[in-house]
Each structure stands twice: as structure tokens, then as C-alpha cells.
Amino acid sequence: MELTAAVSAFTTHLAQVRRLSSATVRAYRSDLRDLTSSTGDARLNEVDLEMLRDWLWRATQRGDARATLARRAAAARSFFAWAKDEELIGVDPALRLIAPKRGRTLPAVASKDGMRELLDARARIAVDGDAAALRDHAILELLYGSGMRVSELCGLDVDDLDLDRCTARVLGKGSKERVVPFGRPAGAAVGAYLTRGRPALLERATSATPAVFLGVRGGRMGPRAVYALVADALGPIIGADAVGPHALRHSAATHLLDGGADLRAVQEILGHASLGTTQIYTHVSSERLTATYRLAHPRA
């Protein structure tokens, strides 16, 4: 079997059998297409460790980041492990493939005071009842209040919300469903939007939709529009040019841990499959604690 055909079969397996998200499947496909380009689409059983090392070396020469190299090496290991399991090859050439370790990049996090000022300001703007202002305030409150992903927020339907209990049912990575809590300020903002904002936006729609958050034409709001909203609102607070919805998720997790939340509880709220993924926020909290100590302690 040629490498291109094997990659196509593998990505189909990821989507249909392992049920990975479309974004994850695209990432695997992109990395493995880079491999087929480097090897000249050799036959699957012709690929050896030296060819894989040469592929990563070429990526290094063109300036790819260490995180990219690590991700591509992981994609190759998963691909060839699958090919071995499917008996498409007799020997797995990627078993000893090693890429540079990723440098630890701590996520951008807003301060508690900064978030309070931002959300209070958005609440004042929303008082006038403008549909878009009510929606934007509700989005910011809900992303920060629940720590949900932007894809989860955009996928919300009205029936997924329980405003009495302040919970939302979301569909996360791998089509895993979970219920996330949010605070009363988020509940109040979402309630005001559903009552006074969403009906006005829905009037512009060409057909009925169950989506909670609607765009200017009345259809389900997409991640790009939410990204633009968060970048505009949060960028000045964090001081970064490219701040997206994930920064609110990072901030929510860090502030939960700062407030004494249990790490496993935060893992459940965020929908992380591994506790190790959640543990990065303990490093963020630790660094914030250290920074405070250095500023405040006379012998720091």
C-alpha cells in the first residue's frame, strides 16, 4: 500500500472508529501529508526510521517550532502503530522516533480584578437592551463562569441550559457529553439575553434554530465571531495581541485553583481526559504566588 492511501485509511479510522474531533483529524492529516511529501509518497513498508528522522530534520531546517516537531512525531508514531496493528507492515519504524521536547508555555491569564472590571463594564453596556450587547455580555460571562471551550459554547442549544441550577450540558472533545456549572452572574446575563436579546436576533433568521447564541443574521454564531469578541475585550487586559476564547478558559481554571478548588474537580469542569493536562494550571497559580511574594516580602 502506498503511503497516501494508508494515511487516508488512518484518518478515516480516527474519524469513524476513534471518533476524534474534525479539528484533530485535520491536524493528523496535515502532519502526515507533510510526511508523504517528504518521502515522495513511498510505499508504506519502505518507510524506515532514517526516513522519518530525515523528515523531522528537514522540518527543523525550515524553522518549524519544537511543538510542531513534537506533534508531527506523535502523529507518525500513532500512524505506524495503527498500521502495525492492521498488519499493513511487519515492523513499526516509528518506535524509536524521538522529537525535541516541547518547552513549557504557560497560558495567558487575566487577573481577577481585570475580569471583574471587564464584566462589570459589559453589564453596564447591556443595560440598554441592545441585542448584540446582551449576547456579548452573556458570552463573556458564560465562557469565564464555566470554563467551557468555544466549540462547546457555539454548539449550545436552548434546551442545554438549566438557569435554575446554573448548569449547561455541553458536547466536548470526542463527542463526550458533560454538565458544567456556572455562577449566578453568568446565569443572570444569559437569562437577560434569552429574554430580551435572542428574540430580536432570531427575527433576522430565515428559519428557526435551537442555538443559544445567534449571529447578526440570526444563524448559529461561529467560533470566529466569538474569537473576535474575546480578542477585542480581553486583549487590553492581558496585554497580548492574539488572545482568544481559550484565555477565558485558562483564567477560569487558574482562578478556581487560586480559590482552593480541588484539581480533579477542575479537571471534570474543563472536560480534560487526563489530569496531567489540568496540572499546567497549578504551575500558573504557583508562578502568580511567587510573583506576589517577590513583590510583597521584604526579604524576597
Backbone bond lengths (Angstrom), bond angles and torsions (degrees), N, CA, C in turn:
res aa  C-N    CA-C-N  psi(-1)  N-CA   C-N-CA  omega(-1)  CA-C   N-CA-C  phi
1 M - - - 1.469 - - 1.528 109.35 -
2 E 1.349 115.36 137.20 1.448 119.66 177.03 1.532 109.91 -74.96
3 L 1.323 114.98 154.65 1.461 121.11 -175.13 1.536 111.35 -59.27
4 T 1.339 116.33 -41.79 1.469 119.80 -178.35 1.523 111.41 -60.00
5 A 1.328 116.48 -44.30 1.463 120.57 179.87 1.524 110.94 -65.56
6 A 1.331 116.53 -38.79 1.463 120.18 179.37 1.523 111.07 -66.39
7 V 1.332 117.34 -39.87 1.467 121.23 178.24 1.524 110.17 -62.83
8 S 1.334 116.56 -41.98 1.466 120.58 178.10 1.528 111.08 -61.26
9 A 1.330 116.89 -43.18 1.466 120.58 178.82 1.525 111.08 -65.09
10 F 1.333 116.23 -38.10 1.460 121.10 -179.27 1.525 111.37 -66.19
11 T 1.327 117.36 -45.25 1.466 119.94 -178.90 1.535 110.95 -67.83
12 T 1.330 116.54 -32.01 1.469 119.72 173.76 1.529 109.96 -64.42
13 H 1.329 116.09 -40.37 1.468 121.35 176.72 1.533 111.04 -61.22
14 L 1.336 116.06 -42.73 1.466 120.00 179.77 1.526 111.61 -62.04
15 A 1.333 115.99 -40.34 1.461 120.25 -176.43 1.520 112.37 -77.62
16 Q 1.325 117.22 -42.43 1.463 120.24 -170.66 1.528 114.11 -94.97
17 V 1.333 116.95 -31.84 1.456 120.30 -177.78 1.534 110.81 -97.56
18 R 1.324 115.85 -53.89 1.465 118.92 179.85 1.516 112.63 -80.47
19 R 1.343 116.67 -15.70 1.463 123.09 175.72 1.525 112.33 56.79
20 L 1.338 115.02 44.19 1.455 119.53 174.95 1.523 109.21 -75.33
21 S 1.324 116.17 159.87 1.465 120.46 -178.99 1.523 110.28 -65.71
22 S 1.332 115.79 157.13 1.468 120.04 -179.72 1.525 111.26 -61.88
23 A 1.336 117.06 -33.77 1.466 119.95 179.23 1.531 110.76 -66.86
24 T 1.331 117.06 -40.43 1.465 120.92 178.79 1.520 110.65 -66.15
25 V 1.325 116.64 -42.10 1.467 120.29 178.84 1.527 110.28 -63.01
26 R 1.327 116.98 -41.43 1.474 120.15 177.59 1.513 111.25 -61.30
27 A 1.332 117.12 -39.10 1.465 120.49 179.66 1.530 110.73 -64.36
28 Y 1.335 116.96 -44.69 1.470 120.75 176.61 1.529 110.01 -60.27
29 R 1.323 116.59 -46.17 1.466 120.43 -178.08 1.532 111.12 -61.05
30 S 1.328 116.46 -42.92 1.459 120.85 -179.96 1.528 111.41 -62.64
31 D 1.334 116.77 -45.87 1.466 120.42 -178.91 1.529 111.42 -64.74
32 L 1.319 116.57 -41.14 1.460 119.75 -177.36 1.520 111.85 -76.26
33 R 1.317 117.85 -27.44 1.461 119.93 173.12 1.525 110.61 -67.03
34 D 1.326 115.88 -34.40 1.458 119.54 175.23 1.526 110.27 -63.12
35 L 1.335 115.64 -36.54 1.462 120.39 177.12 1.525 111.07 -65.66
36 T 1.347 117.57 -45.44 1.467 120.19 -179.55 1.520 110.81 -63.95
37 S 1.331 116.28 -33.66 1.466 119.84 176.93 1.520 110.91 -66.29
38 S 1.336 116.00 -40.04 1.468 120.74 -178.98 1.523 111.97 -69.03
39 T 1.333 117.26 -36.16 1.472 120.96 -176.12 1.520 112.72 -91.58
40 G 1.342 116.59 -2.80 1.451 118.67 -178.04 1.521 112.51 69.88
41 D 1.310 116.85 30.38 1.462 123.87 -178.57 1.527 111.86 52.13
42 A 1.315 114.11 55.73 1.467 119.30 176.26 1.519 109.98 -67.75
43 R 1.316 115.54 169.14 1.459 119.12 173.73 1.522 108.69 -71.26
44 L 1.317 115.64 148.90 1.452 121.26 -173.58 1.532 111.98 -55.92
45 N 1.326 116.98 -43.58 1.469 119.71 -176.52 1.529 113.31 -77.81
46 E 1.355 116.64 -1.41 1.465 120.42 177.70 1.531 111.97 -92.22
47 V 1.319 116.66 -14.93 1.465 120.34 -177.44 1.522 109.21 -75.33
48 D 1.343 116.14 127.88 1.455 120.17 178.55 1.521 110.22 -124.91
49 L 1.323 116.53 179.86 1.464 121.69 -176.12 1.519 111.67 -61.04
50 E 1.341 117.09 -39.21 1.465 119.74 -178.70 1.522 111.35 -64.53
51 M 1.321 117.38 -37.48 1.465 120.34 177.60 1.528 110.39 -64.95
52 L 1.321 116.64 -38.83 1.461 120.05 178.99 1.521 111.29 -68.46
53 R 1.310 116.40 -40.68 1.470 119.81 177.14 1.523 110.89 -64.38
54 D 1.326 116.47 -39.30 1.462 120.30 178.15 1.525 110.42 -63.94
55 W 1.331 116.88 -37.66 1.463 121.55 177.43 1.528 111.22 -60.58
56 L 1.323 117.38 -46.87 1.465 120.53 178.77 1.518 111.57 -68.07
57 W 1.339 116.77 -34.93 1.466 120.01 178.62 1.526 110.23 -63.13
58 R 1.333 116.87 -42.98 1.465 120.26 178.64 1.527 110.78 -62.37
59 A 1.325 116.82 -38.35 1.459 120.29 177.51 1.525 110.76 -63.98
60 T 1.330 115.97 -37.64 1.465 120.63 177.18 1.517 110.60 -64.06
61 Q 1.333 116.69 -42.04 1.460 121.65 -178.36 1.530 112.52 -64.33
62 R 1.326 116.36 -30.94 1.472 117.10 -179.94 1.527 111.55 -90.02
63 G 1.338 116.90 4.89 1.453 120.88 170.97 1.512 116.19 92.03
64 D 1.338 118.21 17.69 1.472 119.85 177.70 1.526 110.26 -62.59
65 A 1.308 116.24 143.46 1.463 121.97 -178.72 1.523 111.19 -68.49
66 R 1.336 116.03 158.34 1.470 120.12 179.30 1.525 111.64 -61.16
67 A 1.318 115.92 -35.28 1.463 119.23 179.12 1.526 110.95 -64.73
68 T 1.338 116.21 -37.38 1.468 120.71 177.70 1.513 110.62 -66.14
69 L 1.337 116.77 -43.40 1.465 120.68 179.14 1.524 110.88 -62.88
70 A 1.328 116.67 -41.74 1.461 120.58 179.90 1.532 110.53 -64.63
71 R 1.331 116.27 -40.82 1.463 119.92 179.63 1.525 111.12 -65.96
72 R 1.330 117.08 -40.26 1.467 119.90 -179.45 1.522 111.70 -69.42
73 A 1.313 116.25 -37.43 1.464 118.86 176.46 1.520 110.31 -63.92
74 A 1.341 116.70 -40.64 1.469 120.77 178.83 1.524 110.61 -64.59
75 A 1.343 116.74 -39.38 1.463 120.64 178.02 1.522 110.88 -62.71
76 A 1.328 116.28 -42.44 1.467 120.43 179.26 1.529 111.06 -64.94
77 R 1.325 116.89 -40.96 1.468 119.46 179.73 1.527 110.70 -64.06
78 S 1.324 116.93 -42.11 1.469 120.38 178.87 1.524 110.69 -64.68
79 F 1.318 116.09 -42.04 1.463 121.06 -178.39 1.526 112.04 -63.29
80 F 1.324 116.93 -49.12 1.460 119.44 -176.57 1.534 111.99 -73.64
81 A 1.335 116.83 -28.38 1.469 119.49 173.79 1.525 109.96 -64.68
82 W 1.337 115.89 -41.25 1.473 120.51 176.31 1.529 110.75 -63.19
83 A 1.352 116.49 -44.53 1.467 120.37 -179.55 1.527 111.04 -61.31
84 K 1.337 116.38 -37.62 1.471 120.35 178.10 1.537 109.76 -67.08
85 D 1.327 117.52 -43.02 1.461 121.22 179.30 1.530 111.20 -62.89
86 E 1.338 115.39 -34.80 1.465 120.27 -179.72 1.533 112.00 -83.29
87 E 1.347 116.15 1.25 1.470 123.06 179.74 1.523 112.47 61.06
88 L 1.351 114.61 31.88 1.461 119.26 174.30 1.524 110.99 -83.43
89 I 1.346 116.39 -21.93 1.457 123.03 175.89 1.519 108.58 -135.18
90 G 1.317 115.64 155.54 1.460 119.71 179.60 1.511 112.84 -89.95
91 V 1.347 116.83 -29.05 1.464 121.80 -177.37 1.522 108.43 -130.90
92 D 1.321 116.22 135.42 1.461 121.61 178.83 1.526 108.91 -84.68
93 P 1.354 118.83 110.26 1.466 120.52 -177.75 1.521 114.01 -76.16
94 A 1.344 117.81 -11.99 1.467 120.80 -174.73 1.521 113.35 -96.89
95 L 1.337 116.71 3.14 1.467 119.04 -177.18 1.523 112.10 -57.98
96 R 1.326 116.54 -37.46 1.477 120.17 -176.67 1.523 111.76 -106.79
97 L 1.330 116.78 20.07 1.458 120.35 178.84 1.526 109.23 -79.01
98 I 1.325 116.00 122.41 1.466 121.83 -177.13 1.517 108.46 -122.22
99 A 1.322 115.82 134.48 1.465 121.60 175.54 1.517 108.79 -115.76
100 P 1.350 117.54 159.10 1.473 119.47 177.67 1.517 111.15 -56.70
101 K 1.327 116.12 141.15 1.458 120.12 178.64 1.520 109.67 -66.94
102 R 1.324 114.26 144.87 1.457 118.84 177.66 1.522 110.56 -70.30
103 G 1.334 114.97 141.05 1.452 118.18 171.14 1.523 108.61 -75.72
104 R 1.311 117.78 144.33 1.453 120.16 -178.74 1.521 110.25 -75.82
105 T 1.313 116.60 117.16 1.457 122.21 178.18 1.518 108.42 -108.90
106 L 1.305 115.53 114.00 1.452 119.27 -179.46 1.528 109.91 -78.69
107 P 1.321 117.40 139.68 1.462 120.29 -177.14 1.523 112.28 -69.95
108 A 1.338 114.69 151.70 1.463 119.96 175.62 1.521 108.92 -71.15
109 V 1.326 115.56 133.78 1.470 120.92 -176.41 1.523 109.27 -132.35
110 A 1.319 115.50 134.24 1.459 120.68 175.66 1.522 109.61 -82.20
111 S 1.309 116.72 154.12 1.462 120.51 176.34 1.532 109.44 -76.88
112 K 1.324 115.71 159.05 1.464 119.83 178.35 1.530 110.59 -63.64
113 D 1.329 116.38 -41.76 1.462 119.70 179.57 1.522 110.73 -65.46
114 G 1.338 116.20 -39.56 1.457 119.91 178.81 1.519 111.95 -62.47
115 M 1.335 116.13 -41.86 1.459 120.29 179.00 1.532 110.54 -66.68
116 R 1.311 116.48 -40.18 1.470 119.92 179.84 1.535 110.08 -61.67
117 E 1.333 116.87 -45.70 1.458 120.57 -179.81 1.524 111.61 -64.33
118 L 1.347 116.05 -41.19 1.458 120.43 179.65 1.526 111.46 -62.37
119 L 1.323 116.51 -49.29 1.462 120.23 -175.90 1.529 111.68 -70.58
120 D 1.331 117.19 -34.23 1.465 119.97 175.65 1.527 110.74 -64.84
121 A 1.344 115.89 -40.62 1.464 119.77 178.75 1.525 110.94 -64.62
122 R 1.332 116.81 -41.39 1.469 120.49 178.88 1.530 111.35 -66.31
123 A 1.316 116.05 -34.02 1.468 120.04 177.91 1.524 110.61 -65.31
124 R 1.335 116.68 -39.46 1.471 120.05 179.22 1.524 110.64 -65.66
125 I 1.328 117.00 -39.06 1.467 120.74 178.89 1.525 110.68 -65.58
126 A 1.345 115.77 -36.86 1.468 120.73 -176.48 1.521 113.19 -74.52
127 V 1.333 118.12 -13.42 1.469 121.47 -177.78 1.524 111.24 -58.91
128 D 1.349 117.36 -34.47 1.464 120.99 -177.72 1.520 112.69 -66.77
129 G 1.353 117.42 -15.23 1.456 119.87 175.24 1.507 115.60 88.77
130 D 1.344 118.51 8.98 1.459 120.30 174.99 1.532 109.22 -61.82
131 A 1.340 116.48 131.71 1.468 120.62 -173.62 1.517 112.53 -58.49
132 A 1.337 116.73 -44.80 1.467 120.13 -178.39 1.523 111.24 -67.46
133 A 1.332 117.19 -37.30 1.465 120.75 179.41 1.526 110.47 -67.08
134 L 1.330 116.76 -41.49 1.467 120.81 176.99 1.530 110.33 -62.57
135 R 1.332 116.54 -43.45 1.466 120.78 179.51 1.521 111.38 -63.54
136 D 1.326 116.90 -47.20 1.465 120.33 -176.87 1.524 111.30 -63.80
137 H 1.316 116.67 -40.36 1.468 120.01 177.49 1.526 110.09 -62.76
138 A 1.334 116.96 -43.45 1.465 121.02 179.85 1.523 111.38 -63.55
139 I 1.324 117.07 -40.35 1.473 120.98 179.70 1.524 110.76 -62.72
140 L 1.323 116.69 -48.40 1.469 120.17 -178.46 1.531 111.05 -63.99
141 E 1.323 116.49 -42.23 1.471 119.70 178.84 1.530 110.74 -64.05
142 L 1.325 116.88 -41.90 1.456 120.16 -175.49 1.531 111.92 -72.66
143 L 1.325 117.77 -40.31 1.465 119.96 177.72 1.524 110.85 -62.68
144 Y 1.318 116.18 -44.22 1.463 119.75 -179.75 1.533 111.24 -74.60
145 G 1.326 116.73 -38.19 1.459 120.59 -176.43 1.516 114.17 -71.90
146 S 1.339 117.28 -26.70 1.466 120.39 -176.29 1.520 113.72 -112.28
147 G 1.336 117.88 -21.61 1.467 120.43 -176.02 1.516 113.08 72.86
148 M 1.326 118.42 14.34 1.466 119.65 -178.18 1.527 111.48 -72.55
149 R 1.319 116.00 158.91 1.460 122.62 177.69 1.529 109.11 -74.89
150 V 1.346 115.42 158.07 1.463 119.23 179.82 1.524 110.75 -63.98
151 S 1.339 118.02 -36.27 1.466 120.48 178.42 1.521 110.82 -64.57
152 E 1.324 116.38 -35.19 1.463 120.96 178.48 1.520 110.67 -69.06
153 L 1.331 116.38 -39.87 1.453 120.62 178.89 1.529 110.61 -65.10
154 C 1.333 116.33 -45.70 1.468 119.92 -178.42 1.530 111.65 -66.75
155 G 1.324 117.24 -26.22 1.453 121.15 -179.96 1.518 114.35 -84.76
156 L 1.319 118.06 -2.92 1.464 121.13 -177.87 1.525 112.09 -65.88
157 D 1.326 115.73 134.88 1.459 122.83 169.11 1.523 108.59 -106.99
158 V 1.325 116.09 160.46 1.468 120.35 -176.67 1.527 110.95 -56.85
159 D 1.320 117.33 -39.06 1.471 120.67 -178.40 1.526 113.05 -69.06
160 D 1.322 117.10 -12.29 1.467 120.24 179.72 1.525 112.08 -79.61
161 L 1.315 117.11 -12.04 1.461 121.43 -176.15 1.529 110.96 -98.23
162 D 1.317 115.28 137.25 1.463 122.13 171.55 1.526 106.64 -123.87
163 L 1.326 115.80 94.02 1.461 119.90 -174.88 1.524 112.20 -72.82
164 D 1.328 117.97 -23.06 1.457 120.05 176.85 1.526 110.94 -67.69
165 R 1.312 115.97 -41.10 1.464 120.66 -179.95 1.530 112.75 -94.83
166 C 1.324 116.54 -5.11 1.474 121.69 -177.31 1.534 110.92 56.06
167 T 1.320 115.80 55.46 1.460 121.28 177.09 1.526 109.29 -135.91
168 A 1.335 114.83 156.95 1.461 121.56 176.28 1.521 108.83 -134.76
169 R 1.317 116.05 138.75 1.460 121.46 175.63 1.526 107.83 -95.25
170 V 1.335 116.51 118.91 1.462 120.66 -175.36 1.522 110.27 -121.70
171 L 1.328 114.79 155.40 1.457 121.57 176.80 1.517 107.36 -108.08
172 G 1.349 116.21 110.26 1.454 121.27 -174.21 1.509 113.25 -94.97
173 K 1.327 115.55 -159.61 1.458 121.24 -179.13 1.518 110.27 -62.86
174 G 1.352 115.11 145.09 1.453 119.47 -179.38 1.509 113.11 67.36
175 S 1.350 115.86 22.56 1.476 121.92 -179.93 1.527 111.98 56.94
176 K 1.341 116.37 32.61 1.460 120.62 177.80 1.525 109.66 -90.78
177 E 1.316 115.19 126.60 1.456 120.47 -178.56 1.522 110.38 -93.57
178 R 1.329 115.96 141.11 1.460 120.13 175.30 1.520 108.56 -149.30
179 V 1.309 115.88 164.64 1.464 121.95 177.69 1.519 107.83 -110.59
180 V 1.337 116.13 127.09 1.463 120.46 -179.16 1.523 109.82 -114.75
181 P 1.328 117.51 140.87 1.463 120.90 176.64 1.527 110.84 -86.62
182 F 1.302 116.06 158.29 1.465 121.00 170.81 1.518 108.10 -145.19
183 G 1.311 116.69 163.21 1.457 121.32 -173.20 1.524 113.83 -82.07
184 R 1.314 115.25 172.47 1.465 120.83 -178.83 1.527 112.81 -64.76
185 P 1.348 119.56 -37.26 1.469 118.10 176.42 1.530 112.09 -59.93
186 A 1.357 116.98 -41.35 1.457 119.92 177.08 1.522 110.28 -65.32
187 G 1.344 116.49 -40.81 1.458 120.23 178.66 1.517 112.05 -61.01
188 A 1.340 116.35 -41.17 1.462 120.73 179.67 1.528 111.04 -66.88
189 A 1.330 115.96 -41.05 1.470 120.19 -179.71 1.523 111.02 -66.27
190 V 1.333 116.65 -43.11 1.465 120.75 179.08 1.528 110.01 -66.39
191 G 1.325 117.15 -41.91 1.459 120.73 178.53 1.523 112.06 -60.18
192 A 1.335 116.68 -43.23 1.468 120.85 179.10 1.524 110.60 -64.15
193 Y 1.320 116.38 -40.06 1.473 120.30 178.56 1.528 110.92 -64.96
194 L 1.326 117.02 -45.68 1.469 120.36 -178.77 1.528 111.54 -63.42
195 T 1.324 116.44 -32.91 1.464 120.83 -177.46 1.523 112.61 -81.69
196 R 1.344 115.81 -43.72 1.466 118.94 -171.28 1.525 114.76 -114.56
197 G 1.339 117.42 -20.99 1.463 119.39 -175.90 1.514 114.44 -100.52
198 R 1.320 116.84 -49.69 1.463 120.76 -175.63 1.528 113.18 -60.71
199 P 1.354 119.28 -42.11 1.468 118.40 179.12 1.526 112.85 -57.12
200 A 1.338 116.77 -37.73 1.466 119.99 -179.85 1.527 111.16 -67.22
201 L 1.322 116.93 -39.92 1.459 120.35 178.17 1.522 111.08 -70.64
202 L 1.318 116.47 -35.00 1.462 121.08 -178.05 1.531 111.47 -65.96
203 E 1.329 117.11 -27.05 1.467 121.06 178.52 1.526 111.55 -62.30
204 R 1.337 116.83 -23.34 1.464 120.55 -178.15 1.527 112.09 -87.30
205 A 1.322 117.22 -7.74 1.466 120.99 -176.05 1.525 110.70 -76.50
206 T 1.334 115.48 148.23 1.462 120.57 177.14 1.523 111.66 -82.76
207 S 1.323 116.65 -18.63 1.465 121.23 177.22 1.525 108.98 -150.60
208 A 1.320 116.26 161.12 1.457 120.88 -179.07 1.516 110.83 -67.14
209 T 1.311 116.86 146.65 1.460 121.84 178.86 1.523 109.27 -141.70
210 P 1.326 118.05 142.67 1.469 119.95 177.92 1.522 113.05 -85.10
211 A 1.340 117.18 -3.40 1.462 121.28 -174.39 1.526 111.48 -59.15
212 V 1.317 115.62 142.25 1.465 120.25 177.00 1.519 110.13 -72.77
213 F 1.321 116.14 -54.84 1.466 120.11 -173.41 1.526 110.50 -100.07
214 L 1.331 114.60 122.63 1.456 122.08 -174.37 1.518 111.22 -113.04
215 G 1.337 115.20 147.39 1.446 121.17 176.87 1.521 111.51 -85.23
216 V 1.333 115.60 -172.40 1.467 120.56 -174.60 1.521 112.00 -65.50
217 R 1.344 118.21 -23.65 1.464 120.95 179.48 1.523 112.79 -97.48
218 G 1.308 116.79 5.64 1.449 120.28 176.02 1.511 115.38 89.51
219 G 1.338 117.97 1.18 1.454 121.00 177.33 1.518 111.64 -91.58
220 R 1.322 116.64 172.51 1.457 121.14 179.30 1.526 110.23 -57.99
221 M 1.307 116.94 132.20 1.459 122.17 -179.37 1.521 109.82 -71.98
222 G 1.340 117.37 138.31 1.449 122.09 -177.61 1.517 112.88 -98.25
223 P 1.340 116.98 164.57 1.470 121.16 -178.99 1.521 114.27 -57.91
224 R 1.329 117.54 -34.67 1.475 118.99 -178.23 1.521 111.69 -63.52
225 A 1.322 116.03 -41.15 1.462 119.64 179.39 1.528 110.85 -65.43
226 V 1.336 116.35 -39.29 1.470 119.94 177.70 1.525 109.93 -67.07
227 Y 1.330 116.39 -40.24 1.475 120.33 178.17 1.527 109.89 -57.93
228 A 1.349 116.54 -46.89 1.468 120.18 -178.91 1.522 110.92 -61.28
229 L 1.329 116.45 -41.36 1.467 120.87 178.87 1.519 111.09 -60.76
230 V 1.333 116.79 -49.93 1.466 120.79 -176.74 1.524 110.86 -67.41
231 A 1.325 117.21 -40.67 1.463 120.34 179.78 1.522 111.00 -59.93
232 D 1.331 115.63 -42.07 1.464 119.96 -179.75 1.529 111.42 -67.51
233 A 1.338 115.81 -38.57 1.470 119.81 -176.37 1.516 112.74 -79.53
234 L 1.329 116.72 -40.45 1.464 121.02 -168.72 1.530 113.46 -95.63
235 G 1.332 116.61 -24.82 1.462 119.75 -177.62 1.517 114.41 -51.82
236 P 1.341 118.59 -48.53 1.462 119.53 -179.50 1.531 113.62 -64.01
237 I 1.336 117.49 -27.45 1.462 120.79 -178.42 1.533 111.01 -76.74
238 I 1.331 115.31 -45.42 1.470 119.57 -177.66 1.522 111.33 -83.17
239 G 1.323 116.08 -25.82 1.458 119.35 -179.50 1.505 113.01 81.25
240 A 1.324 117.58 29.69 1.459 121.70 178.96 1.516 108.94 -121.70
241 D 1.334 115.25 148.60 1.455 120.07 -178.34 1.527 112.22 -78.25
242 A 1.334 117.01 -34.87 1.462 120.90 -175.21 1.527 110.00 -116.40
243 V 1.319 115.78 74.65 1.460 121.37 179.38 1.517 108.47 -107.06
244 G 1.336 116.29 122.76 1.453 120.13 -179.42 1.513 112.09 -114.79
245 P 1.336 117.25 -171.84 1.464 122.19 -178.77 1.522 113.84 -56.49
246 H 1.347 117.23 -27.05 1.461 118.91 -178.83 1.529 111.34 -64.64
247 A 1.326 116.32 -24.70 1.468 118.64 178.31 1.524 110.99 -64.29
248 L 1.335 117.53 -32.85 1.467 120.12 176.34 1.521 110.23 -70.32
249 R 1.317 116.78 -35.82 1.472 121.29 175.93 1.525 110.16 -64.73
250 H 1.343 116.41 -44.81 1.472 120.67 177.12 1.528 110.49 -60.43
251 S 1.332 114.95 -43.63 1.472 119.05 -177.92 1.521 110.99 -65.08
252 A 1.334 116.95 -42.50 1.461 120.56 179.57 1.522 110.91 -60.72
253 A 1.338 116.98 -45.38 1.464 120.85 -178.54 1.525 111.32 -64.54
254 T 1.321 116.02 -44.21 1.465 120.13 -178.88 1.523 111.33 -64.75
255 H 1.325 116.87 -41.99 1.462 120.13 -178.77 1.525 111.62 -70.43
256 L 1.342 116.90 -31.27 1.462 119.71 173.57 1.526 110.89 -62.24
257 L 1.332 116.15 -46.32 1.464 120.02 -179.77 1.525 111.04 -67.96
258 D 1.337 116.65 -38.93 1.469 120.19 176.43 1.526 110.84 -58.69
259 G 1.340 115.44 -33.43 1.458 120.11 -178.30 1.516 114.12 -84.93
260 G 1.336 117.15 1.21 1.454 120.69 176.00 1.512 115.70 100.17
261 A 1.346 117.80 11.36 1.467 120.17 179.94 1.526 110.54 -66.66
262 D 1.324 116.15 147.59 1.455 122.67 177.47 1.525 109.39 -70.55
263 L 1.336 116.28 139.46 1.461 120.99 -176.91 1.530 111.65 -60.09
264 R 1.311 117.27 -39.94 1.469 119.81 -179.15 1.532 111.33 -70.10
265 A 1.319 116.94 -32.14 1.462 119.93 175.80 1.528 109.75 -64.96
266 V 1.330 116.42 -42.19 1.464 120.92 177.69 1.532 110.22 -63.97
267 Q 1.325 116.80 -38.53 1.466 121.02 176.40 1.523 110.70 -58.34
268 E 1.331 116.53 -44.72 1.467 120.75 -179.81 1.527 111.45 -65.94
269 I 1.312 116.50 -41.35 1.460 120.59 -179.82 1.522 110.45 -62.99
270 L 1.328 116.68 -44.17 1.464 121.03 -177.65 1.520 112.73 -76.91
271 G 1.327 117.49 -20.47 1.458 120.39 -178.70 1.507 113.44 78.38
272 H 1.342 117.13 29.87 1.465 121.19 177.45 1.523 109.66 -78.07
273 A 1.337 116.03 133.41 1.462 119.80 177.78 1.523 110.61 -71.63
274 S 1.330 116.59 -31.34 1.460 121.33 -176.87 1.524 110.50 -118.47
275 L 1.318 115.90 138.31 1.466 120.37 176.39 1.527 110.64 -64.41
276 G 1.340 116.36 -29.10 1.463 120.16 179.36 1.515 112.75 -59.95
277 T 1.352 116.88 -32.66 1.464 120.29 178.32 1.519 110.22 -66.43
278 T 1.318 116.53 -38.20 1.468 121.06 -178.55 1.521 111.28 -72.44
279 Q 1.325 117.35 -26.90 1.462 120.94 -173.26 1.520 113.55 -66.09
280 I 1.329 117.77 -16.52 1.467 118.49 177.78 1.528 110.12 -60.73
281 Y 1.329 116.98 -29.03 1.459 119.95 -178.79 1.520 111.87 -72.15
282 T 1.332 117.18 -22.56 1.460 118.52 174.60 1.523 109.54 -69.25
283 H 1.344 116.60 -32.64 1.466 119.85 176.71 1.524 110.29 -67.90
284 V 1.329 116.38 -39.32 1.463 120.07 177.99 1.518 109.98 -61.68
285 S 1.348 116.02 -47.72 1.461 119.85 179.89 1.524 111.25 -61.37
286 S 1.338 116.26 -39.82 1.457 121.03 179.54 1.523 111.20 -63.44
287 E 1.330 116.44 -42.19 1.464 119.08 -179.67 1.524 111.08 -67.12
288 R 1.329 116.78 -37.81 1.468 119.91 177.28 1.525 110.31 -64.35
289 L 1.327 116.49 -39.59 1.462 121.20 178.37 1.528 110.47 -63.70
290 T 1.325 115.96 -43.74 1.465 120.84 179.21 1.518 111.25 -62.82
291 A 1.355 116.05 -42.34 1.458 119.90 179.83 1.528 110.81 -62.71
292 T 1.335 116.27 -41.63 1.466 120.55 178.06 1.527 110.63 -62.51
293 Y 1.331 116.69 -42.98 1.461 121.47 179.28 1.535 110.91 -59.54
294 R 1.317 115.22 -45.40 1.466 119.36 -177.03 1.524 112.13 -65.46
295 L 1.318 114.88 -31.41 1.465 118.19 178.57 1.517 112.28 -78.11
296 A 1.329 117.42 -32.22 1.459 120.86 -169.87 1.519 115.04 -100.16
297 H 1.319 118.10 -31.80 1.450 119.29 -171.94 1.538 111.99 -83.62
298 P 1.317 118.30 131.30 1.477 120.17 -176.96 1.511 113.79 -66.18
299 R 1.320 118.49 -19.32 1.469 121.26 -179.02 1.529 111.31 -110.58
300 A 1.320 116.74 17.35 1.481 120.22 -177.00 1.524 110.94 -69.30
